[in-house]
Amino acid sequence: MKIDDRVSNYMALLNSEAVKPAVQSGGALGSRATAPSAVEVDLSSAAVQLAEDEARRERLNVIRQQLAEGSYNISGKDVADKMLNILKG
């Protein structure tokens, strides 16, 4: 049957090396990696800064909510340490 032949051909094509994507690793174009973990991702400094800003905003929102609820507690030792560090310069 024609459908069986097409499925068999499709499966053979999927299993062949010709259709597997090449992964860039170590700057060599067209080199194949054996594991998905070989893919490297470089984030721009702007992307890193944006992620840090977003994390900071989330922490600040949690603190603001705790302050509004009256459940935010600050360690006296932490406050004293910060004051001493500021006075020491």
VMD Tcl script that draws the C-alpha trace (Angstrom):
set ca {
  {0.00 0.00 0.00}
  {1.27 3.48 -0.82}
  {0.66 4.90 2.66}
  {2.79 2.19 4.28}
  {5.64 2.96 1.88}
  {5.45 6.68 2.68}
  {5.46 6.04 6.42}
  {8.42 3.69 6.08}
  {10.30 6.22 3.97}
  {9.50 8.98 6.45}
  {10.70 6.92 9.41}
  {13.90 6.02 7.56}
  {14.47 9.69 6.80}
  {13.96 10.67 10.44}
  {16.47 8.07 11.58}
  {19.12 9.05 9.04}
  {22.01 11.37 9.93}
  {21.18 13.68 7.00}
  {18.24 15.33 8.76}
  {19.75 15.83 12.20}
  {20.59 19.50 12.82}
  {24.20 20.54 13.22}
  {25.07 22.14 16.56}
  {27.65 24.88 16.80}
  {30.15 23.99 19.44}
  {33.51 25.58 20.00}
  {33.18 27.76 16.93}
  {33.39 24.91 14.41}
  {30.61 25.19 11.87}
  {28.78 22.01 11.03}
  {30.25 19.95 13.85}
  {27.79 17.59 15.46}
  {27.37 17.36 19.20}
  {26.68 14.06 20.86}
  {24.64 15.53 23.70}
  {22.19 18.42 23.93}
  {24.22 19.83 26.82}
  {26.97 20.80 24.34}
  {24.93 23.83 23.22}
  {26.32 27.05 24.61}
  {24.26 30.19 25.13}
  {25.83 33.59 25.60}
  {23.59 36.23 27.12}
  {24.21 39.85 26.37}
  {24.99 42.15 29.27}
  {21.67 43.91 28.63}
  {19.79 40.62 29.01}
  {21.62 39.83 32.24}
  {20.91 43.33 33.58}
  {17.23 43.01 32.65}
  {16.97 39.67 34.48}
  {18.69 41.14 37.56}
  {16.38 44.17 37.48}
  {13.33 41.92 37.22}
  {14.50 39.78 40.15}
  {15.17 42.92 42.20}
  {11.70 44.28 41.40}
  {10.14 41.00 42.52}
  {12.06 41.06 45.83}
  {11.07 44.69 46.41}
  {7.41 43.92 45.70}
  {7.48 41.10 48.27}
  {9.07 43.41 50.85}
  {6.52 46.17 50.09}
  {3.68 43.71 50.56}
  {5.16 42.47 53.86}
  {5.58 46.07 55.07}
  {1.95 46.84 54.19}
  {0.80 43.73 56.09}
  {3.08 44.46 59.04}
  {4.79 41.09 58.71}
  {8.25 42.28 57.58}
  {10.85 41.58 60.26}
  {14.37 42.95 60.21}
  {17.15 41.39 62.23}
  {18.66 43.82 64.74}
  {22.07 42.29 64.08}
  {21.73 42.97 60.34}
  {20.78 46.60 61.00}
  {23.73 47.05 63.36}
  {26.13 45.45 60.86}
  {24.94 47.78 58.09}
  {25.28 50.83 60.35}
  {28.83 49.84 61.32}
  {29.80 49.24 57.71}
  {28.49 52.67 56.73}
  {30.32 54.36 59.61}
  {33.56 52.54 58.79}
  {33.32 53.80 55.22}
}
mol new
graphics top color blue
foreach p $ca { graphics top sphere $p radius 0.5 }
foreach p [lrange $ca 0 end-1] q [lrange $ca 1 end] { graphics top cylinder $p $q radius 0.2 }
display resetview
